[in-house]
Amino acid sequence: MHRFDPTILREYDIRGIVGKTLSAADAGAIGQVFADIVGEAGGRRVATGYDGRLTSPDLEAALVEGLVAGGADVVRVGLGPTPMLYYAAATLGVDGGVMVTGSHNPPDYNGFKLVLQNRPFYGAMIQDLGKRALALGPPDCARGRVEDRAVRDDYIARLARDYHGRRTLSVAWDVGNGATGEVVEALTARLPGRHVLLNTKIDGTFPAHHPDPTIPENLAQLIAAVAREGCDLGIGFDGDGDRIGVVDARGRILWGDQLMIVLARDVLARHPGATIIADVKASQVLFDEIARAGGQPLMAATGHSLIKAKLAETGAPLAGEMSGHIFFADGFYGFDDAVYVAVRLLDILARAPLALADIVDRLPTVVNTPELRFPCPEDRKFAVVGEVRDRLRQAGADMTDIDGVRVRTAEGWWLLRASNTQDVLVARAESQNPEGLARLKRQLGAELGKSGLALPD
């Protein structure tokens, strides 16, 4: 039997601190159990890849040994971003895929993202994997085989294929020493225009800055390069290349919902009336602009695996969330690939009459809070949200409870939800002016107070 530290079995992936909550033995157990799961689904072949973290090669080797011991045939695609593994899983005729990656976490973290038959493997499936490991015994099947398969060149060619822009652009790219480094170097050599590359050397210690483009200070180097080099925009990625960050020529950060407006308008020009999906944390401006462009906005629960599943369920051509996970099914495979999103964005801008900064200037103006995250005991976080929901429902509030509670008033909206991965509550509010935002925050604070919590400053 094998027992995982329960903290590593998360909602969307498996992730922990190497040497403390995560080990090579865990990787081997994941491989052996996943081989059984793939076999029960009628498959046998599994692709594996790994990111640039210092612990990733050893964890990937242990993972492969577990898969082979469980009877799976393994196709190793090597070092690269998570979307390259997804690409391999979608194109090599395999039955599943496992990526060794710590995503955007600090250097001492690592983990695993899994796909089964080109569908996300998350939630109850991850918990079931943990339960199966408790009954794990010696393998009772023939060992599988291993082959190495280079897919990077094919992946880069596929990324570049969807650039058709006519106007050349000047672009700064900050890879943040993450796993997209070699891919971005090769891709930009294929694209027209001028490209300023930052921190492309893959280094699992992340010496330049933490690889999370949703945190403003991590974009400081990119913003400085855009200003210094006179670029039209800047593009940054997280550690494994499935989340994107964008800044315009004036150094303003485009959050995930603002970027989605630019992308959705282009998609809807080719697919009038299509459904476009965004998560509950997104601005009301996004949903309104999707409708204004002739689309059908669909609000969905936060979480990249949940969004990906909703995309497949609805057949929508595009989906995205505030965290920078964006999914193209329009002309692509439906998984979250930040480098592909960058290519599509550049293609749009190279065909557009306006620069990105001018497009941003023309967006409706709102004021909002950042994502507020504050501690709440694990055994209380969902209960608090439920208490708030029940009180609001009884009061007849205009409310959506897809993922937590999102309350709409004449002032704007506010959101309260429980994190699926940490013992925290998440809140956000948005209004047309600062006074309205202050009133919304007071409403949110009052509801939290009734459940014994205080809204942080």
Secondary structure as UniProt FT lines:
FT   HELIX           6..8
FT   STRAND          14..18
FT   TURN            19..21
FT   HELIX           24..40
FT   TURN            41..42
FT   STRAND          45..50
FT   TURN            54..55
FT   HELIX           56..69
FT   TURN            70..71
FT   STRAND          73..79
FT   HELIX           82..91
FT   STRAND          96..100
FT   TURN            103..104
FT   TURN            107..108
FT   STRAND          109..116
FT   TURN            117..118
FT   STRAND          119..120
FT   HELIX           124..134
FT   STRAND          146..148
FT   HELIX           152..160
FT   TURN            161..162
FT   STRAND          170..174
FT   TURN            176..177
FT   TURN            179..180
FT   HELIX           181..190
FT   STRAND          194..198
FT   TURN            204..205
FT   TURN            213..214
FT   HELIX           216..219
FT   HELIX           220..229
FT   STRAND          233..237
FT   TURN            239..240
FT   STRAND          244..248
FT   TURN            249..250
FT   STRAND          253..254
FT   HELIX           256..270
FT   TURN            272..273
FT   STRAND          275..279
FT   TURN            280..281
FT   HELIX           284..292
FT   TURN            293..294
FT   STRAND          296..300
FT   HELIX           304..314
FT   STRAND          318..320
FT   TURN            322..323
FT   STRAND          326..328
FT   HELIX           338..351
FT   HELIX           356..361
FT   STRAND          367..368
FT   STRAND          372..375
FT   TURN            378..380
FT   HELIX           381..395
FT   STRAND          399..400
FT   STRAND          405..409
FT   TURN            410..411
FT   STRAND          412..418
FT   STRAND          424..431
FT   HELIX           434..450
FT   TURN            451..452
//
